[in-house]
Amino acid sequence: MSVPIVAIVGRPNVGKSSLFNCLAGRRIAIVEPTAGVTRDRVSTVIDVGGRPVELVDTGGMGVTDVDNLTDEIEKQIRYAIEQADVLLFVVDGRAGITPLDQDVVERLRHVNKPLLLVANKLDSPELDPQAAEFYKFGQGRVLCVSAQQKRNRDELLRQLAALLPPPRDGEAAPKEPALKLAIVGRRNTGKSTFINCLARSERMIVSEVPGTTRDSVDVRFERDGLTFIAIDTAGVRKKKSLANDIEFYSMARAERSIRRADVVLLFLDAPRKISQVDKKLAEYVLDQHKPAVFVVNKWDLMAPLPTGEMADYIRKTFPSLDYVPIAFITAKTNRNVHAVLNLAQNLHKQASARVSTPDLNRVLRGALTATAPPMRQNRRPKVYFATQVATNPPTIVLFTNGPELFDNTYQRYLVKTFRDRLPFGDVPIKLHLRKRTSEGGPAVEETDTVSAEAIEEEVAAKPRHRKPASAAARKKPRKKRPGGSELWTDV
């Protein structure tokens, strides 16, 4: 559903990104003293007067980009102004009027949209008289604010609410997206081209210049009636190769994007060999237990090489991620892009599945019977029962006679068995081993059946750091969790 759009515009280095973060209530856009840091349109949804509003940060008007991307930055600014319902014109209250401010005013005179003039960097009321000269722009009242100190933030939101257009029919807050996709990879792998292909518009600047994208940009789009958020991230480099603070913040935001994503699309450049950067990035994705897809872009440049050879190369390079699916695409021509989207939906459905306790323990019993854990410390390792405690990622807890008795090799064997025999075939699984207080009773491989009620009573009888339940509470039946859902069949 469409919501009003407020675009922040102004010359470089007046604090547009700082004001954007101030209104959003969190750090989204990169803030640096260097002029021209923001290139793409960075957006987020905020509450203005009880209404959802899309707030858009733009690059500086009149900036001279060091990588010759001035025309592309100006094009993104123009798109933002055309789509906006209200413009937030930001000036530097301390620096006063500059020639670039005059140029911005001349450009905005021809825009027939509500405009609010904001003088930033005025940290105290004693500095407000410095903003008096901006009245000559003829834009009405000048609101004095300080994005860094959050001064007059509420007043700014109140004035923005007064300038918003009347509510449209069916206007409402965007629904929680069905899927958040983090598009990550090293530089020049075609991530921004892929985003533009999904959004069906020039949403991101695409250039052969390495490091074009700096911010992590959320791009909201719809496909087949579902809402998605694609998170475009800056290309990752070796930490020792970071040229400046901007690249450091870009990499930090890329890592944050992985943490908040539902599915990670790890882009690989088909013509180039897999590098140490790719390996480190894949390792970070693995540590975060995120469902992932290896996306091999620019595959048209590799014809007639069969995809099987490339797939074998990837499997040998990433042995710990042998369960991660591989997709071969050409984002420039939209080849197989929609299939990747369907595959990401499939992975999210797997990661959201829940397996009943009896089914889980039947699989566990089969694994223990087929290959028993080796003896350690002259003790026989035992597993009494297992239960799934969370989803996204699927998290399984094993109650044992001692977690230290199970080495990493055997734990990997159990995880692989769960992945092969449960609906988690292509997603990571978290496995936790916990020592049971009482070691009485048979282990799971020694029983013929596993009762769901008995296992739930076992779990309920050993709460962690809680007071004992009353007799009435112990008699109250516990609700069973729903069983796992089936996988999608369209992938």
C-alpha positions as CSV (number, residue, x, y, z in Angstrom):
1,M,0.0,0.0,0.0
2,S,1.2,3.5,-0.8
3,V,2.2,5.8,2.0
4,P,3.2,9.5,1.8
5,I,6.9,10.2,0.9
6,V,9.1,12.8,2.5
7,A,12.4,13.5,0.7
8,I,15.3,15.2,2.4
9,V,17.2,17.4,0.0
10,G,20.0,20.0,0.2
11,R,23.6,20.7,-0.8
12,P,26.4,18.4,0.5
13,N,27.4,18.3,4.1
14,V,24.5,20.1,5.7
15,G,23.6,17.1,7.9
16,K,20.9,15.5,5.8
17,S,21.9,11.9,6.8
18,S,22.2,13.0,10.5
19,L,18.7,14.4,10.3
20,F,17.5,11.2,8.6
21,N,18.9,9.1,11.4
22,C,17.5,11.5,14.0
23,L,13.9,11.2,12.6
24,A,14.2,7.5,12.1
25,G,15.4,7.0,15.7
26,R,18.3,4.8,14.7
27,R,21.5,4.9,12.7
28,I,20.7,3.9,9.2
29,A,22.6,6.2,6.8
30,I,26.3,6.7,7.1
31,V,27.3,10.0,8.7
32,E,30.7,11.4,7.8
33,P,32.2,14.9,7.6
34,T,33.3,14.1,4.0
35,A,31.0,15.6,1.4
36,G,29.2,13.3,-1.0
37,V,29.1,10.2,1.2
38,T,25.4,9.4,0.4
39,R,24.9,8.3,-3.2
40,D,21.8,6.1,-3.4
41,R,18.4,6.9,-2.0
42,V,18.2,5.5,1.5
43,S,14.7,5.1,2.9
44,T,12.8,3.9,6.0
45,V,9.2,4.1,7.3
46,I,8.6,6.4,10.3
47,D,5.5,7.6,12.2
48,V,4.5,11.2,11.6
49,G,1.4,12.3,13.4
50,G,0.1,8.8,13.7
51,R,0.6,8.1,10.0
52,P,3.2,5.9,8.4
53,V,5.5,7.9,6.2
54,E,8.4,6.8,4.0
55,L,11.4,9.1,4.7
56,V,14.0,9.3,2.0
57,D,17.6,10.5,2.3
58,T,19.3,11.7,-0.9
59,G,22.8,12.7,-2.0
60,G,24.0,16.3,-1.9
61,M,22.8,18.5,-4.8
62,G,25.7,19.9,-6.8
63,V,28.2,17.4,-5.4
64,T,31.3,16.6,-7.5
65,D,31.8,12.9,-7.0
66,V,35.4,11.6,-6.8
67,D,34.4,8.5,-8.8
68,N,32.6,10.5,-11.6
69,L,29.2,9.4,-10.4
70,T,27.7,12.9,-10.3
71,D,25.2,12.3,-13.0
72,E,23.9,9.1,-11.4
73,I,23.6,10.8,-8.0
74,E,21.7,13.7,-9.5
75,K,19.4,11.2,-11.2
76,Q,18.6,9.6,-7.9
77,I,17.9,13.0,-6.4
78,R,15.5,13.8,-9.3
79,Y,13.6,10.5,-8.8
80,A,13.3,11.3,-5.1
81,I,11.9,14.8,-5.7
82,E,9.4,13.5,-8.4
83,Q,8.0,10.8,-6.1
84,A,7.9,12.9,-2.9
85,D,4.8,14.4,-1.4
86,V,6.7,16.8,0.9
87,L,10.3,18.1,0.6
88,L,12.5,18.7,3.6
89,F,15.0,21.4,2.5
90,V,18.0,21.3,4.9
91,V,20.6,24.1,5.2
92,D,23.6,24.6,7.5
93,G,22.5,27.2,10.0
94,R,26.1,28.0,11.1
95,A,27.6,28.3,7.6
96,G,24.9,30.6,6.3
97,I,23.9,31.0,2.7
98,T,26.3,29.5,0.1
99,P,26.2,29.6,-3.7
100,L,25.2,25.9,-3.7
101,D,22.2,26.7,-1.4
102,Q,21.2,29.3,-4.0
103,D,21.4,26.7,-6.7
104,V,19.2,24.3,-4.7
105,V,16.6,27.0,-4.1
106,E,16.4,27.8,-7.9
107,R,15.9,24.1,-8.6
108,L,13.2,23.8,-6.0
109,R,11.3,26.9,-7.1
110,H,9.9,24.9,-10.1
111,V,8.7,22.0,-7.9
112,N,5.0,22.5,-7.0
113,K,5.1,20.5,-3.7
114,P,4.9,21.5,0.0
115,L,8.4,22.4,1.3
116,L,9.7,22.8,4.9
117,L,13.0,24.8,5.3
118,V,15.1,23.4,8.1
119,A,18.3,25.1,9.4
120,N,20.5,22.3,10.9
121,K,23.5,22.4,13.3
122,L,21.9,25.0,15.7
123,D,22.6,23.2,19.0
124,S,21.1,25.9,21.2
125,P,18.5,28.8,21.0
126,E,21.4,31.3,21.2
127,L,22.4,30.3,17.7
128,D,18.9,30.7,16.2
129,P,19.5,34.3,15.0
130,Q,22.1,33.0,12.6
131,A,19.3,31.4,10.6
132,A,17.5,34.7,9.9
133,E,19.2,35.2,6.6
134,F,17.6,32.1,5.1
135,Y,14.2,33.9,5.2
136,K,15.3,35.6,1.9
137,F,14.7,32.3,0.1
138,G,11.0,33.1,0.4
139,Q,10.1,29.6,1.7
140,G,8.3,30.8,4.8
141,R,9.3,30.0,8.4
142,V,12.8,28.6,9.0
143,L,12.8,25.8,11.6
144,C,15.9,25.7,13.7
145,V,17.0,22.2,14.6
146,S,20.0,20.2,15.7
147,A,20.1,16.6,14.4
148,Q,23.0,15.7,16.6
149,Q,21.3,17.0,19.7
150,K,17.8,16.0,18.6
151,R,16.7,19.6,19.2
152,N,13.2,20.5,18.0
153,R,12.7,16.9,16.6
154,D,9.1,16.8,17.9
155,E,8.3,20.2,16.4
156,L,9.7,19.1,13.0
157,L,7.5,16.0,13.0
158,R,4.5,18.1,13.9
159,Q,5.1,20.5,11.0
160,L,5.7,17.6,8.7
161,A,2.4,16.1,9.7
162,A,0.6,19.4,8.8
163,L,2.1,19.4,5.3
164,L,1.2,15.8,4.5
165,P,-1.5,15.2,1.9
166,P,-4.9,13.9,3.1
167,P,-5.0,10.2,3.7
168,R,-5.5,8.1,0.6
169,D,-8.1,5.4,0.4
170,G,-6.7,2.2,1.9
171,E,-3.7,3.9,3.3
172,A,-2.1,1.9,6.1
173,A,1.2,0.9,7.5
174,P,3.1,-1.5,5.2
175,K,2.6,-5.1,6.3
176,E,5.5,-6.9,7.9
177,P,7.5,-8.1,4.9
178,A,7.2,-11.8,4.0
179,L,10.9,-11.9,3.5
180,K,14.1,-9.8,4.1
181,L,16.8,-10.5,1.6
182,A,20.4,-9.4,2.3
183,I,22.3,-9.1,-0.9
184,V,26.0,-9.5,0.0
185,G,29.3,-10.2,-1.7
186,R,32.5,-8.5,-2.6
187,R,32.7,-5.5,-4.9
188,N,31.4,-5.5,-8.5
189,T,29.5,-8.8,-8.4
190,G,26.3,-7.2,-9.7
191,K,24.3,-6.8,-6.4
192,S,22.8,-3.4,-7.3
193,T,21.9,-4.6,-10.8
194,F,20.1,-7.5,-9.2
195,I,18.2,-5.1,-6.8
196,N,17.1,-2.9,-9.8
197,C,15.9,-6.0,-11.5
198,L,13.8,-7.0,-8.6
199,A,12.4,-3.5,-8.0
200,R,11.9,-3.0,-11.8
201,S,13.3,0.5,-11.6
202,E,16.6,2.3,-11.3
203,R,16.6,2.1,-7.5
204,M,20.3,1.8,-7.1
205,I,23.3,3.4,-8.8
206,V,25.0,0.8,-11.1
207,S,28.6,1.5,-12.1
208,E,31.8,-0.3,-13.0
209,V,33.5,1.8,-10.2
210,P,34.3,-0.5,-7.3
211,G,32.6,0.6,-4.0
212,T,29.7,2.5,-5.7
213,T,27.2,1.4,-3.0
214,R,28.1,2.6,0.5
215,D,25.0,2.4,2.6
216,S,22.9,-0.6,3.3
217,V,19.7,0.3,1.4
218,D,16.3,-1.3,2.0
219,V,14.3,-1.5,-1.2
220,R,10.7,-2.6,-0.8
221,F,9.0,-4.3,-3.7
222,E,6.1,-6.6,-4.4
223,R,6.0,-9.8,-6.4
224,D,3.0,-12.2,-6.8
225,G,1.1,-10.3,-4.1
226,L,3.8,-10.6,-1.5
227,T,6.0,-7.9,-0.1
228,F,9.7,-8.2,0.1
229,I,12.6,-6.0,1.3
230,A,15.9,-6.4,-0.5
231,I,18.8,-5.0,1.4
232,D,21.6,-3.9,-0.9
233,T,24.9,-3.7,0.8
234,A,28.4,-2.4,0.1
235,G,30.9,-4.7,-1.5
236,V,33.1,-6.3,1.2
237,R,36.9,-6.0,1.2
238,K,39.7,-7.3,3.4
239,K,39.8,-5.2,6.6
240,K,43.4,-4.3,5.9
241,S,42.4,-2.9,2.5
242,L,39.8,-0.5,3.9
243,A,40.7,2.9,2.5
244,N,38.8,5.1,4.9
245,D,36.2,5.3,7.6
246,I,33.4,5.3,5.0
247,E,34.4,1.8,3.8
248,F,34.6,0.7,7.5
249,Y,31.1,1.8,8.2
250,S,29.9,0.3,4.9
251,M,31.3,-3.1,5.9
252,A,29.8,-2.8,9.4
253,R,26.4,-2.2,7.9
254,A,26.8,-5.1,5.6
255,E,27.3,-7.4,8.6
256,R,24.3,-5.9,10.3
257,S,22.2,-6.5,7.2
258,I,23.2,-10.2,7.4
259,R,22.1,-10.4,11.0
260,R,18.7,-8.9,10.4
261,A,17.9,-10.7,7.2
262,D,15.7,-13.8,6.8
263,V,17.7,-15.1,3.9
264,V,21.2,-14.1,2.6
265,L,22.0,-14.1,-1.1
266,L,25.8,-14.5,-1.2
267,F,26.9,-13.2,-4.7
268,L,29.8,-14.7,-6.5
269,D,31.3,-13.3,-9.7
270,A,31.4,-16.1,-12.3
271,P,34.5,-14.9,-14.2
272,R,36.6,-14.5,-11.0
273,K,37.9,-17.1,-8.7
274,I,36.5,-17.4,-5.2
275,S,38.7,-15.2,-2.9
276,Q,39.5,-15.1,0.8
277,V,36.9,-12.3,1.1
278,D,34.2,-14.6,-0.2
279,K,35.3,-17.3,2.3
280,K,35.3,-14.9,5.3
281,L,31.8,-13.6,4.3
282,A,30.5,-17.2,4.0
283,E,31.9,-18.0,7.4
284,Y,30.1,-15.0,8.9
285,V,26.9,-16.1,7.3
286,L,27.5,-19.6,8.8
287,D,28.2,-18.2,12.2
288,Q,24.9,-16.3,12.1
289,H,23.0,-19.5,11.2
290,K,21.2,-17.7,8.3
291,P,19.6,-19.5,5.4
292,A,21.7,-18.7,2.3
293,V,22.0,-19.1,-1.4
294,F,25.2,-19.0,-3.5
295,V,24.2,-16.7,-6.4
296,V,26.7,-17.0,-9.3
297,N,26.1,-13.9,-11.3
298,K,27.3,-13.0,-14.8
299,W,26.9,-16.6,-15.9
300,D,26.5,-15.5,-19.5
301,L,30.2,-14.7,-19.6
302,M,31.1,-18.3,-18.8
303,A,29.3,-20.1,-21.7
304,P,29.6,-22.9,-22.7
305,L,31.1,-24.0,-19.3
306,P,28.6,-26.4,-17.7
307,T,27.1,-25.3,-14.4
308,G,28.1,-28.7,-12.8
309,E,31.8,-27.8,-12.9
310,M,31.2,-24.5,-11.2
311,A,29.0,-26.2,-8.6
312,D,31.7,-28.7,-7.8
313,Y,34.2,-25.9,-7.4
314,I,31.9,-24.1,-5.0
315,R,31.3,-27.3,-3.0
316,K,35.0,-28.0,-2.6
317,T,35.7,-24.4,-1.6
318,F,32.9,-24.3,1.0
319,P,32.7,-27.9,2.5
320,S,30.9,-26.7,5.6
321,L,28.1,-25.2,3.5
322,D,27.4,-28.2,1.3
323,Y,23.7,-27.9,2.1
324,V,23.5,-24.3,0.6
325,P,21.7,-24.3,-2.8
326,I,23.5,-22.7,-5.8
327,A,21.8,-20.4,-8.4
328,F,23.2,-19.3,-11.7
329,I,21.8,-16.0,-13.0
330,T,22.5,-13.1,-15.3
331,A,21.0,-10.0,-13.5
332,K,21.7,-7.7,-16.4
333,T,19.3,-9.6,-18.6
334,N,16.9,-10.7,-15.8
335,R,17.8,-14.4,-16.4
336,N,16.7,-16.7,-13.5
337,V,16.2,-13.7,-11.1
338,H,12.6,-14.7,-10.3
339,A,13.7,-18.3,-9.6
340,V,16.2,-17.0,-7.0
341,L,13.3,-15.2,-5.3
342,N,11.2,-18.4,-5.2
343,L,14.2,-20.3,-3.8
344,A,14.6,-17.7,-1.0
345,Q,10.9,-18.2,-0.1
346,N,11.4,-21.9,0.0
347,L,14.4,-21.5,2.4
348,H,12.5,-19.2,4.7
349,K,9.6,-21.7,4.8
350,Q,12.1,-24.5,5.8
351,A,13.7,-22.3,8.5
352,S,10.2,-21.5,9.9
353,A,9.1,-25.2,10.1
354,R,8.5,-26.9,13.4
355,V,8.8,-30.6,13.9
356,S,6.8,-32.4,16.6
357,T,8.8,-33.9,19.5
358,P,7.9,-37.6,18.7
359,D,9.0,-37.2,15.1
360,L,12.2,-35.6,16.1
361,N,13.0,-38.3,18.7
362,R,12.3,-41.1,16.1
363,V,14.8,-39.5,13.8
364,L,17.3,-39.1,16.7
365,R,16.8,-42.7,17.8
366,G,17.5,-43.9,14.3
367,A,20.7,-41.9,14.1
368,L,22.0,-43.2,17.5
369,T,21.2,-46.8,16.5
370,A,23.0,-46.5,13.2
371,T,26.1,-44.9,14.7
372,A,26.5,-44.8,18.4
373,P,28.6,-42.1,20.0
374,P,32.1,-43.2,20.9
375,M,33.1,-43.7,24.5
376,R,34.8,-40.7,26.2
377,Q,36.3,-40.4,29.6
378,N,35.4,-44.1,30.2
379,R,31.7,-43.1,30.0
380,R,29.1,-44.0,27.5
381,P,27.3,-40.9,26.0
382,K,23.6,-41.0,26.3
383,V,20.8,-38.9,24.9
384,Y,17.5,-39.0,26.8
385,F,15.4,-37.0,24.5
386,A,15.3,-34.1,22.1
387,T,13.0,-31.2,21.4
388,Q,12.8,-28.3,19.0
389,V,12.7,-25.0,21.0
390,A,12.8,-22.3,18.2
391,T,12.6,-21.6,14.5
392,N,14.6,-19.2,12.3
393,P,16.9,-21.0,12.6
394,P,15.6,-24.4,13.7
395,T,17.0,-24.9,17.2
396,I,17.1,-28.4,18.7
397,V,18.1,-29.2,22.3
398,L,19.4,-32.6,23.3
399,F,19.1,-33.7,27.0
400,T,22.2,-35.9,27.7
401,N,24.2,-37.3,30.5
402,G,27.0,-34.8,29.7
403,P,27.5,-32.4,26.8
404,E,31.3,-32.9,27.1
405,L,30.9,-36.5,26.0
406,F,29.8,-35.6,22.5
407,D,32.7,-34.3,20.2
408,N,32.2,-31.9,17.3
409,T,32.4,-34.7,14.8
410,Y,29.4,-36.6,16.3
411,Q,27.4,-33.4,16.7
412,R,27.9,-32.7,12.9
413,Y,26.7,-36.2,12.2
414,L,23.5,-35.6,14.2
415,V,22.9,-32.3,12.4
416,K,23.4,-33.9,9.0
417,T,20.9,-36.6,9.9
418,F,18.4,-34.1,11.1
419,R,18.9,-32.1,7.8
420,D,18.5,-35.3,5.7
421,R,15.4,-36.7,7.4
422,L,13.5,-33.5,8.6
423,P,12.2,-30.6,6.6
424,F,15.4,-28.6,7.1
425,G,17.3,-29.9,4.0
426,D,18.8,-26.6,2.9
427,V,19.0,-24.5,6.0
428,P,21.3,-24.3,9.0
429,I,20.4,-26.0,12.3
430,K,21.4,-25.0,15.8
431,L,22.1,-27.9,18.1
432,H,22.4,-27.4,21.9
433,L,23.4,-30.1,24.3
434,R,22.2,-29.9,27.9
435,K,23.0,-32.0,30.9
436,R,19.9,-33.6,32.5
437,T,19.8,-33.2,36.2
438,S,18.8,-36.8,36.8
439,E,20.4,-39.5,34.8
440,G,17.8,-42.1,35.5
441,G,15.6,-43.6,32.9
442,P,16.4,-45.1,29.5
443,A,18.2,-43.3,26.7
444,V,16.3,-42.5,23.6
445,E,17.9,-45.3,21.6
446,E,16.9,-47.8,24.3
447,T,13.2,-47.1,23.9
448,D,10.7,-48.5,21.3
449,T,8.5,-45.4,21.3
450,V,8.7,-41.8,22.5
451,S,5.7,-40.3,24.1
452,A,5.2,-36.6,23.4
453,E,3.4,-36.2,26.7
454,A,6.2,-37.9,28.7
455,I,8.9,-35.7,27.0
456,E,6.9,-32.6,27.6
457,E,6.5,-33.5,31.3
458,E,10.3,-34.2,31.4
459,V,11.0,-30.7,30.1
460,A,8.3,-29.1,32.3
461,A,9.7,-30.8,35.4
462,K,13.1,-29.1,35.1
463,P,12.5,-25.4,34.7
464,R,15.7,-23.2,34.8
465,H,15.9,-20.6,37.6
466,R,12.1,-20.7,38.2
467,K,10.1,-21.4,41.3
468,P,8.4,-24.9,41.5
469,A,5.0,-25.0,39.9
470,S,2.0,-25.6,42.1
471,A,0.2,-28.9,42.1
472,A,-2.7,-27.4,40.2
473,A,-0.4,-26.0,37.6
474,R,1.3,-29.4,37.1
475,K,-2.0,-31.0,36.4
476,K,-2.9,-28.4,33.7
477,P,-2.3,-30.0,30.3
478,R,0.3,-28.2,28.1
479,K,-0.6,-27.1,24.6
480,K,1.2,-28.9,21.8
481,R,3.0,-26.9,19.2
482,P,1.8,-27.3,15.6
483,G,3.6,-29.7,13.4
484,G,6.0,-28.7,10.6
485,S,4.5,-27.4,7.3
486,E,5.3,-28.9,3.9
487,L,7.8,-27.4,1.6
488,W,6.8,-25.4,-1.4
489,T,6.6,-27.2,-4.7
490,D,7.2,-24.4,-7.1
491,V,11.0,-24.4,-6.7
